[in-house]
Amino acid sequence: QVQLVESGGGLVQAGGSLRLSCAASGRTLYLNGMGWFRQAPGKEREFVAGVVTANGSTRYADSVKGRFTISRDVHKNTLTLQMNSLKSEDTAVYYCAATRLGGGWDIWGQGTQVTVSS
């Protein structure tokens, strides 16, 4: 079992920054990837950024490229999303997620609210 707990959400003005963290515990050795998703009111959950645990390669949604940075601290078992130049359209509940080898995104945190005021 793997547990994911997010922190760091809040209210920020447009153009500002926030840093989200995700603490992973349990059988994290078997994780293949970790990432961030978000869900805005009335919209489907969407992929934001991800990292492959084996080689550290990253991938971003086009909407956040150049503004968001995902990073993973292997020793602390934490995943971070640095969000800069925030826009009102970034307002959503942000979820930390993980995959196991051969599986999909089936491990989820409880989510943290990010609100960007214009």
C-alpha positions as a printed NumPy array, in Angstrom:
array([[  0.   ,   0.   ,   0.   ],
       [  1.113,   3.531,  -0.774],
       [ -0.305,   6.648,   0.83 ],
       [ -0.008,  10.128,  -0.652],
       [ -0.634,  13.318,   1.315],
       [ -0.607,  16.732,  -0.353],
       [  0.077,  20.087,   1.235],
       [  0.798,  23.652,   0.216],
       [ -2.378,  24.786,  -1.488],
       [ -3.969,  28.146,  -0.804],
       [ -5.051,  31.475,  -2.201],
       [ -2.699,  33.539,  -4.337],
       [ -3.016,  36.484,  -6.685],
       [ -2.528,  36.084, -10.396],
       [  1.156,  36.217, -11.247],
       [  2.133,  34.779,  -7.9  ],
       [  3.669,  31.462,  -6.923],
       [  2.778,  28.434,  -4.84 ],
       [  4.627,  25.266,  -3.985],
       [  2.756,  22.002,  -3.547],
       [  4.248,  19.02 ,  -1.782],
       [  3.246,  15.378,  -1.709],
       [  4.552,  13.036,   0.953],
       [  4.59 ,   9.388,  -0.039],
       [  4.686,   6.533,   2.454],
       [  4.359,   2.779,   2.359],
       [  5.672,   0.589,  -0.445],
       [  7.075,   3.444,  -2.519],
       [  9.886,   1.29 ,  -3.882],
       [  7.472,  -0.184,  -6.441],
       [  6.271,   3.108,  -7.864],
       [  6.895,   3.621, -11.569],
       [  5.799,   7.227, -11.813],
       [  4.469,  10.107,  -9.787],
       [  2.608,  13.172, -10.899],
       [  0.119,  15.942, -10.374],
       [ -3.387,  16.238, -11.718],
       [ -5.979,  18.938, -11.21 ],
       [ -9.727,  19.289, -11.397],
       [-11.5  ,  22.591, -11.764],
       [-15.213,  22.995, -10.954],
       [-17.354,  21.484, -13.684],
       [-14.369,  20.068, -15.542],
       [-12.729,  16.686, -15.805],
       [ -9.556,  15.86 , -13.945],
       [ -6.525,  16.63 , -16.117],
       [ -2.849,  15.752, -16.111],
       [ -0.513,  18.562, -15.064],
       [  2.967,  17.102, -14.705],
       [  4.666,  13.781, -14.109],
       [  8.028,  12.208, -13.417],
       [  9.322,   8.724, -14.13 ],
       [ 10.87 ,   7.409, -10.934],
       [ 13.499,   5.251, -12.662],
       [ 15.195,   7.997, -14.651],
       [ 13.728,  11.289, -13.47 ],
       [ 12.347,  12.248, -16.859],
       [  9.493,  14.73 , -16.691],
       [  6.452,  15.635, -18.751],
       [  4.145,  18.62 , -18.588],
       [  0.78 ,  19.638, -19.9  ],
       [  1.119,  22.336, -22.539],
       [ -0.885,  24.722, -20.391],
       [  1.762,  24.752, -17.634],
       [  5.023,  24.367, -19.57 ],
       [  7.521,  27.013, -18.605],
       [  5.556,  27.959, -15.488],
       [  5.411,  24.781, -13.387],
       [  8.286,  22.548, -12.325],
       [  7.913,  19.044, -10.929],
       [ 10.642,  17.488,  -8.822],
       [ 11.097,  14.433,  -6.649],
       [ 13.264,  13.928,  -3.587],
       [ 13.992,  10.216,  -3.523],
       [ 15.45 ,  10.185,  -0.031],
       [ 12.575,  12.103,   1.53 ],
       [  9.944,  10.383,  -0.629],
       [  8.382,  13.692,  -1.545],
       [  7.08 ,  15.124,  -4.786],
       [  6.978,  18.857,  -5.337],
       [  5.207,  21.092,  -7.828],
       [  6.562,  24.619,  -8.037],
       [  3.963,  26.822,  -9.671],
       [  4.974,  30.253, -10.938],
       [  3.168,  32.927, -12.922],
       [ -0.14 ,  31.55 , -11.778],
       [ -3.27 ,  32.368, -13.73 ],
       [ -6.917,  32.315, -12.72 ],
       [ -7.384,  29.274, -14.933],
       [ -4.979,  27.359, -12.702],
       [ -7.619,  27.397,  -9.973],
       [ -8.461,  23.791,  -9.147],
       [ -8.074,  21.002,  -6.659],
       [ -4.633,  19.536,  -7.213],
       [ -4.06 ,  15.843,  -6.672],
       [ -0.856,  13.924,  -6.215],
       [ -0.92 ,  10.554,  -7.976],
       [  1.297,   7.557,  -8.57 ],
       [  1.573,   4.522, -10.779],
       [  3.01 ,   1.08 , -10.274],
       [  4.862,  -0.855, -12.955],
       [  2.364,  -2.038, -15.531],
       [ -0.487,  -0.056, -13.99 ],
       [ -2.19 ,   3.259, -14.464],
       [ -2.665,   6.263, -12.24 ],
       [ -4.462,   4.392,  -9.496],
       [ -2.933,   5.817,  -6.327],
       [ -4.293,   9.209,  -5.286],
       [ -3.946,  11.726,  -2.525],
       [ -6.87 ,  13.593,  -1.027],
       [ -6.231,  16.793,  -2.988],
       [ -5.364,  20.36 ,  -2.076],
       [ -7.185,  23.489,  -3.202],
       [ -5.37 ,  26.135,  -5.228],
       [ -7.225,  29.366,  -5.852],
       [ -5.785,  32.11 ,  -8.043],
       [ -7.519,  35.459,  -7.822],
       [ -7.417,  37.815, -10.78 ]])
